[in-house]
Amino acid sequence: MSKGITHLNYDRVIAEITKFISRQVRTRNKNGVVIGLSGGLDSSVCAALASRALEKNKIIGLIMPEKGITPKKDTDNARLLAKKLKIRYEEISIEQGKKVLLRNLPKDKLSGGNLSARLRMALLYYFAGINNLLVLGTADKSEMMIGYFTKFGDAGADILPMGDLYKSQVRLLGKKLRLLDQIVLQPSSPRFWKGHVAEEEIGLSYDEIDSILQYHQNGNMVSCKLDQKKINLVTDMIRKSQHKREEIPICKL
Protein backbone atom coordinates (compact mmCIF):
# COMPACT_ATOMS: atom_id res chain seq x y z
CA MET A 1 0.00 0.00 0.00
CA SER A 2 1.17 3.54 -0.71
CA LYS A 3 3.05 5.16 2.16
CA GLY A 4 0.87 8.25 1.73
CA ILE A 5 -2.31 6.47 2.82
CA THR A 6 -3.33 6.69 6.48
CA HIS A 7 -3.23 3.39 8.34
CA LEU A 8 -6.56 2.42 9.87
CA ASN A 9 -7.64 0.21 12.73
CA TYR A 10 -9.53 -2.31 10.60
CA ASP A 11 -11.24 -3.96 13.56
CA ARG A 12 -12.80 -0.58 14.33
CA VAL A 13 -13.64 -0.03 10.65
CA ILE A 14 -15.48 -3.37 10.53
CA ALA A 15 -17.38 -2.54 13.72
CA GLU A 16 -18.40 0.93 12.48
CA ILE A 17 -19.54 -0.21 9.05
CA THR A 18 -21.52 -3.17 10.35
CA LYS A 19 -23.27 -0.90 12.87
CA PHE A 20 -23.97 1.57 10.06
CA ILE A 21 -25.58 -1.08 7.83
CA SER A 22 -27.65 -2.52 10.67
CA ARG A 23 -28.81 0.93 11.81
CA GLN A 24 -29.77 2.01 8.30
CA VAL A 25 -31.90 -1.08 7.75
CA ARG A 26 -33.56 -0.75 11.17
CA THR A 27 -34.27 2.99 11.19
CA ARG A 28 -35.60 2.97 7.61
CA ASN A 29 -37.91 0.03 8.33
CA LYS A 30 -36.46 -2.22 5.64
CA ASN A 31 -36.29 -5.98 5.51
CA GLY A 32 -32.60 -6.05 4.61
CA VAL A 33 -30.32 -5.21 1.68
CA VAL A 34 -29.73 -6.20 -1.92
CA ILE A 35 -26.22 -5.98 -3.35
CA GLY A 36 -24.75 -6.49 -6.80
CA LEU A 37 -22.13 -9.26 -6.63
CA SER A 38 -19.55 -8.82 -9.38
CA GLY A 39 -16.93 -11.15 -7.95
CA GLY A 40 -14.61 -8.17 -7.55
CA LEU A 41 -13.04 -6.55 -4.50
CA ASP A 42 -15.54 -3.84 -3.56
CA SER A 43 -18.74 -5.85 -3.87
CA SER A 44 -17.16 -8.81 -2.07
CA VAL A 45 -16.01 -6.69 0.86
CA CYS A 46 -19.45 -5.05 1.07
CA ALA A 47 -21.19 -8.42 1.04
CA ALA A 48 -18.90 -9.76 3.77
CA LEU A 49 -19.62 -6.71 5.93
CA ALA A 50 -23.37 -6.99 5.33
CA SER A 51 -23.26 -10.64 6.38
CA ARG A 52 -21.78 -9.54 9.71
CA ALA A 53 -24.36 -6.80 10.16
CA LEU A 54 -27.54 -8.68 9.24
CA GLU A 55 -29.11 -12.12 9.41
CA LYS A 56 -28.33 -14.15 6.29
CA ASN A 57 -31.97 -14.18 5.15
CA LYS A 58 -31.97 -10.39 5.05
CA ILE A 59 -29.38 -10.21 2.26
CA ILE A 60 -29.89 -10.84 -1.46
CA GLY A 61 -26.94 -10.88 -3.84
CA LEU A 62 -27.56 -10.26 -7.53
CA ILE A 63 -25.00 -11.66 -9.98
CA MET A 64 -25.50 -9.85 -13.29
CA PRO A 65 -22.96 -11.05 -15.87
CA GLU A 66 -22.81 -9.88 -19.48
CA LYS A 67 -21.87 -12.63 -21.92
CA GLY A 68 -18.73 -11.83 -23.89
CA ILE A 69 -17.60 -9.21 -21.37
CA THR A 70 -17.82 -10.65 -17.85
CA PRO A 71 -15.01 -13.19 -17.29
CA LYS A 72 -16.13 -16.60 -16.04
CA LYS A 73 -13.86 -16.25 -13.02
CA ASP A 74 -15.81 -13.17 -11.87
CA THR A 75 -19.10 -15.06 -11.89
CA ASP A 76 -17.44 -18.07 -10.22
CA ASN A 77 -15.99 -15.80 -7.51
CA ALA A 78 -19.40 -14.20 -6.90
CA ARG A 79 -21.13 -17.58 -6.57
CA LEU A 80 -18.38 -18.92 -4.32
CA LEU A 81 -18.61 -15.89 -2.04
CA ALA A 82 -22.41 -16.04 -1.77
CA LYS A 83 -22.24 -19.72 -0.83
CA LYS A 84 -19.46 -19.08 1.68
CA LEU A 85 -21.46 -16.27 3.30
CA LYS A 86 -24.62 -18.43 3.10
CA ILE A 87 -26.68 -15.63 1.55
CA ARG A 88 -29.41 -15.95 -1.07
CA TYR A 89 -28.31 -15.04 -4.58
CA GLU A 90 -29.89 -14.74 -8.00
CA GLU A 91 -28.23 -14.71 -11.43
CA ILE A 92 -29.57 -12.52 -14.22
CA SER A 93 -27.66 -12.20 -17.50
CA ILE A 94 -28.10 -8.71 -18.94
CA GLU A 95 -26.71 -9.09 -22.47
CA GLN A 96 -29.98 -10.03 -24.17
CA GLY A 97 -31.96 -7.16 -22.69
CA LYS A 98 -29.17 -4.74 -23.53
CA LYS A 99 -28.97 -6.08 -27.08
CA VAL A 100 -32.71 -5.50 -27.60
CA LEU A 101 -32.52 -1.94 -26.27
CA LEU A 102 -29.56 -1.04 -28.49
CA ARG A 103 -30.70 -2.92 -31.60
CA ASN A 104 -31.47 0.18 -33.67
CA LEU A 105 -29.07 2.60 -32.00
CA PRO A 106 -25.51 3.64 -32.93
CA LYS A 107 -22.76 1.66 -31.23
CA ASP A 108 -20.56 3.46 -28.70
CA LYS A 109 -18.11 1.63 -26.43
CA LEU A 110 -18.29 3.89 -23.37
CA SER A 111 -22.02 4.60 -23.59
CA GLY A 112 -22.65 0.87 -23.93
CA GLY A 113 -20.65 0.25 -20.77
CA ASN A 114 -22.54 2.92 -18.89
CA LEU A 115 -25.80 1.33 -20.02
CA SER A 116 -24.67 -1.97 -18.50
CA ALA A 117 -24.11 -0.22 -15.17
CA ARG A 118 -27.53 1.41 -15.34
CA LEU A 119 -29.27 -1.84 -16.22
CA ARG A 120 -27.69 -3.46 -13.17
CA MET A 121 -28.82 -0.53 -11.01
CA ALA A 122 -32.38 -0.87 -12.34
CA LEU A 123 -32.45 -4.58 -11.48
CA LEU A 124 -31.14 -3.91 -7.98
CA TYR A 125 -33.89 -1.37 -7.39
CA TYR A 126 -36.49 -3.77 -8.78
CA PHE A 127 -35.47 -6.40 -6.26
CA ALA A 128 -35.32 -3.74 -3.54
CA GLY A 129 -38.85 -2.64 -4.38
CA ILE A 130 -40.48 -6.05 -4.35
CA ASN A 131 -38.68 -7.14 -1.17
CA ASN A 132 -38.60 -3.83 0.79
CA LEU A 133 -34.80 -3.71 0.81
CA LEU A 134 -32.10 -1.06 0.71
CA VAL A 135 -29.74 -1.07 -2.27
CA LEU A 136 -26.29 -1.44 -0.75
CA GLY A 137 -23.82 0.46 -2.93
CA THR A 138 -20.25 -0.77 -3.34
CA ALA A 139 -18.43 2.39 -4.49
CA ASP A 140 -15.32 3.43 -2.57
CA LYS A 141 -13.83 6.85 -1.84
CA SER A 142 -11.27 6.67 -4.65
CA GLU A 143 -13.93 6.04 -7.29
CA MET A 144 -16.21 8.71 -5.88
CA MET A 145 -13.48 11.38 -5.75
CA ILE A 146 -12.15 10.87 -9.29
CA GLY A 147 -15.59 10.21 -10.77
CA TYR A 148 -14.75 6.67 -11.85
CA PHE A 149 -18.35 5.54 -11.68
CA THR A 150 -21.48 5.73 -13.80
CA LYS A 151 -23.90 8.49 -12.93
CA PHE A 152 -27.22 6.82 -12.03
CA GLY A 153 -25.45 3.48 -12.44
CA ASP A 154 -23.08 1.79 -10.00
CA ALA A 155 -23.21 4.90 -7.79
CA GLY A 156 -27.01 4.63 -7.63
CA ALA A 157 -27.64 3.28 -4.13
CA ASP A 158 -29.41 3.88 -0.85
CA ILE A 159 -26.31 3.54 1.30
CA LEU A 160 -22.56 3.57 0.60
CA PRO A 161 -20.86 1.74 3.49
CA MET A 162 -17.37 2.10 1.98
CA GLY A 163 -17.70 5.64 0.66
CA ASP A 164 -15.06 6.87 3.12
CA LEU A 165 -12.43 4.24 2.32
CA TYR A 166 -9.79 4.56 -0.41
CA LYS A 167 -9.41 1.59 -2.76
CA SER A 168 -6.11 0.55 -1.18
CA GLN A 169 -7.79 0.61 2.24
CA VAL A 170 -10.64 -1.54 0.92
CA ARG A 171 -8.05 -4.06 -0.27
CA LEU A 172 -6.52 -4.23 3.21
CA LEU A 173 -10.01 -4.55 4.68
CA GLY A 174 -10.64 -7.48 2.35
CA LYS A 175 -7.52 -9.17 3.70
CA LYS A 176 -8.68 -8.51 7.26
CA LEU A 177 -12.01 -10.13 6.41
CA ARG A 178 -10.06 -13.12 5.03
CA LEU A 179 -11.51 -12.97 1.56
CA LEU A 180 -9.86 -15.19 -1.01
CA ASP A 181 -6.66 -13.84 -2.60
CA GLN A 182 -8.24 -14.36 -6.04
CA ILE A 183 -10.76 -11.66 -5.07
CA VAL A 184 -8.58 -9.33 -2.99
CA LEU A 185 -5.63 -9.25 -5.38
CA GLN A 186 -7.37 -9.13 -8.76
CA PRO A 187 -7.24 -5.82 -10.67
CA SER A 188 -10.36 -3.67 -10.30
CA SER A 189 -12.63 -3.33 -13.33
CA PRO A 190 -16.15 -2.07 -14.07
CA ARG A 191 -16.26 -4.66 -16.93
CA PHE A 192 -17.56 -2.24 -19.55
CA TRP A 193 -15.84 -4.19 -22.35
CA LYS A 194 -13.76 -7.33 -22.75
CA GLY A 195 -10.41 -7.04 -20.97
CA HIS A 196 -11.38 -3.77 -19.27
CA VAL A 197 -9.05 -2.96 -16.33
CA ALA A 198 -9.47 0.25 -14.32
CA GLU A 199 -5.81 1.05 -13.73
CA GLU A 200 -4.97 0.52 -17.41
CA GLU A 201 -7.77 2.83 -18.51
CA ILE A 202 -6.85 5.54 -15.99
CA GLY A 203 -3.10 5.19 -16.52
CA LEU A 204 -2.19 5.02 -12.82
CA SER A 205 -2.17 2.43 -10.07
CA TYR A 206 -4.68 2.84 -7.25
CA ASP A 207 -1.79 3.22 -4.81
CA GLU A 208 -0.68 6.29 -6.77
CA ILE A 209 -4.24 7.57 -7.15
CA ASP A 210 -4.99 7.15 -3.45
CA SER A 211 -1.79 8.87 -2.39
CA ILE A 212 -2.59 11.89 -4.58
CA LEU A 213 -6.20 11.95 -3.38
CA GLN A 214 -5.19 12.01 0.25
CA TYR A 215 -2.77 14.90 -0.30
CA HIS A 216 -5.52 16.67 -2.24
CA GLN A 217 -8.09 16.16 0.48
CA ASN A 218 -5.68 17.38 3.15
CA GLY A 219 -4.88 20.50 1.12
CA ASN A 220 -1.21 19.57 1.06
CA MET A 221 -0.44 18.87 -2.60
CA VAL A 222 2.98 20.55 -2.35
CA SER A 223 4.15 17.60 -0.23
CA CYS A 224 3.17 15.01 -2.84
CA LYS A 225 6.36 13.62 -4.39
CA LEU A 226 4.76 11.85 -7.35
CA ASP A 227 5.32 12.99 -10.92
CA GLN A 228 3.46 16.21 -11.72
CA LYS A 229 1.83 14.61 -14.78
CA LYS A 230 0.29 11.97 -12.53
CA ILE A 231 -0.89 14.61 -10.09
CA ASN A 232 -2.43 16.63 -12.91
CA LEU A 233 -4.20 13.54 -14.27
CA VAL A 234 -5.91 12.86 -10.94
CA THR A 235 -6.80 16.48 -10.19
CA ASP A 236 -8.24 16.84 -13.71
CA MET A 237 -10.41 13.79 -13.10
CA ILE A 238 -11.68 15.31 -9.86
CA ARG A 239 -12.50 18.59 -11.59
CA LYS A 240 -14.14 17.10 -14.68
CA SER A 241 -16.33 14.72 -12.66
CA GLN A 242 -17.59 17.32 -10.18
CA HIS A 243 -21.06 17.23 -11.77
CA LYS A 244 -21.39 13.56 -10.73
CA ARG A 245 -21.13 14.48 -7.05
CA GLU A 246 -23.41 17.50 -7.08
CA GLU A 247 -27.16 17.70 -6.77
CA ILE A 248 -29.06 18.03 -10.05
CA PRO A 249 -29.48 21.75 -10.85
CA ILE A 250 -33.05 22.99 -10.40
CA CYS A 251 -34.46 26.08 -12.05
CA LYS A 252 -35.59 28.18 -9.07
CA LEU A 253 -38.77 30.17 -9.72
HULINKA-V212290 format. One record per residue. N is the residue number from 1. RES is the residue in three letters. PSI is psi in degrees with one decimal (NA if undefined). Layout:
N:RES:PSI  N:RES:PSI
This chain:
1:MET:146.8  2:SER:138.9  3:LYS:-19.9  4:GLY:-10.5  5:ILE:132.0  6:THR:132.7  7:HIS:140.5  8:LEU:156.1  9:ASN:101.5  10:TYR:-21.2  11:ASP:-42.0  12:ARG:-39.7  13:VAL:-45.8  14:ILE:-44.6  15:ALA:-42.9  16:GLU:-42.3  17:ILE:-40.1  18:THR:-38.1  19:LYS:-39.8  20:PHE:-48.4  21:ILE:-47.8  22:SER:-43.9  23:ARG:-40.9  24:GLN:-42.4  25:VAL:-43.8  26:ARG:-50.1  27:THR:-21.5  28:ARG:10.9  29:ASN:47.2  30:LYS:162.1  31:ASN:-8.7  32:GLY:-149.3  33:VAL:155.6  34:VAL:138.7  35:ILE:139.6  36:GLY:121.9  37:LEU:108.0  38:SER:-15.7  39:GLY:-0.6  40:GLY:-177.5  41:LEU:-58.6  42:ASP:-49.1  43:SER:-33.0  44:SER:-42.6  45:VAL:-43.5  46:CYS:-43.3  47:ALA:-41.0  48:ALA:-39.3  49:LEU:-41.6  50:ALA:-37.2  51:SER:-21.6  52:ARG:-25.3  53:ALA:-29.5  54:LEU:160.8  55:GLU:148.2  56:LYS:-35.0  57:ASN:1.8  58:LYS:9.9  59:ILE:130.3  60:ILE:128.9  61:GLY:131.8  62:LEU:121.9  63:ILE:117.7  64:MET:71.6  65:PRO:160.5  66:GLU:111.8  67:LYS:133.8  68:GLY:-13.2  69:ILE:-49.5  70:THR:119.5  71:PRO:147.3  72:LYS:-35.9  73:LYS:-30.3  74:ASP:-47.5  75:THR:-40.5  76:ASP:-43.1  77:ASN:-41.2  78:ALA:-44.7  79:ARG:-45.9  80:LEU:-42.6  81:LEU:-46.4  82:ALA:-41.5  83:LYS:-37.9  84:LYS:-40.1  85:LEU:-11.8  86:LYS:42.7  87:ILE:153.7  88:ARG:140.7  89:TYR:152.4  90:GLU:147.3  91:GLU:126.9  92:ILE:113.4  93:SER:133.6  94:ILE:-4.9  95:GLU:-35.3  96:GLN:-44.4  97:GLY:-41.3  98:LYS:-41.6  99:LYS:-41.5  100:VAL:-44.1  101:LEU:-35.0  102:LEU:3.1  103:ARG:-42.5  104:ASN:19.3  105:LEU:155.2  106:PRO:146.3  107:LYS:137.2  108:ASP:123.4  109:LYS:-52.4  110:LEU:-44.1  111:SER:-36.5  112:GLY:-39.3  113:GLY:-42.5  114:ASN:-35.4  115:LEU:-39.7  116:SER:-45.0  117:ALA:-38.0  118:ARG:-32.2  119:LEU:-41.0  120:ARG:-41.3  121:MET:-42.9  122:ALA:-40.9  123:LEU:-39.6  124:LEU:-43.7  125:TYR:-28.3  126:TYR:-48.9  127:PHE:-37.1  128:ALA:-42.2  129:GLY:-44.4  130:ILE:-13.4  131:ASN:4.4  132:ASN:55.4  133:LEU:161.9  134:LEU:141.8  135:VAL:117.3  136:LEU:109.5  137:GLY:151.4  138:THR:4.0  139:ALA:145.3  140:ASP:175.1  141:LYS:-38.5  142:SER:-49.0  143:GLU:-40.2  144:MET:-40.9  145:MET:-39.8  146:ILE:-2.1  147:GLY:23.7  148:TYR:64.9  149:PHE:164.2  150:THR:124.3  151:LYS:128.5  152:PHE:28.5  153:GLY:-112.6  154:ASP:-16.4  155:ALA:-4.2  156:GLY:109.6  157:ALA:165.7  158:ASP:-32.1  159:ILE:149.1  160:LEU:83.7  161:PRO:-29.5  162:MET:18.3  163:GLY:-9.4  164:ASP:17.5  165:LEU:130.0  166:TYR:157.9  167:LYS:-43.8  168:SER:-28.8  169:GLN:-37.0  170:VAL:-39.1  171:ARG:-41.3  172:LEU:-35.7  173:LEU:-39.6  174:GLY:-39.5  175:LYS:-40.6  176:LYS:-35.3  177:LEU:-1.7  178:ARG:39.9  179:LEU:157.3  180:LEU:144.1  181:ASP:-33.0  182:GLN:-17.9  183:ILE:-49.4  184:VAL:-37.8  185:LEU:-8.2  186:GLN:147.1  187:PRO:140.3  188:SER:145.7  189:SER:136.0  190:PRO:-5.6  191:ARG:51.8  192:PHE:-26.1  193:TRP:167.8  194:LYS:129.2  195:GLY:9.2  196:HIS:124.4  197:VAL:128.5  198:ALA:-50.7  199:GLU:-33.2  200:GLU:-41.2  201:GLU:-43.0  202:ILE:-39.4  203:GLY:9.8  204:LEU:155.7  205:SER:157.3  206:TYR:-28.2  207:ASP:-44.2  208:GLU:-45.5  209:ILE:-47.3  210:ASP:-38.0  211:SER:-47.2  212:ILE:-42.9  213:LEU:-39.4  214:GLN:-41.2  215:TYR:-40.8  216:HIS:-45.9  217:GLN:-32.4  218:ASN:-1.5  219:GLY:34.1  220:ASN:45.9  221:MET:-25.6  222:VAL:-22.3  223:SER:-8.1  224:CYS:124.6  225:LYS:1.4  226:LEU:162.0  227:ASP:138.2  228:GLN:-32.2  229:LYS:-38.6  230:LYS:-40.8  231:ILE:-44.6  232:ASN:-37.4  233:LEU:-45.5  234:VAL:-45.1  235:THR:-31.7  236:ASP:-39.1  237:MET:-40.5  238:ILE:-47.1  239:ARG:-46.6  240:LYS:-23.3  241:SER:9.9  242:GLN:-37.1  243:HIS:-26.1  244:LYS:-24.2  245:ARG:-4.8  246:GLU:159.6  247:GLU:151.9  248:ILE:128.4  249:PRO:136.4  250:ILE:135.9  251:CYS:109.3  252:LYS:127.9  253:LEU:NA
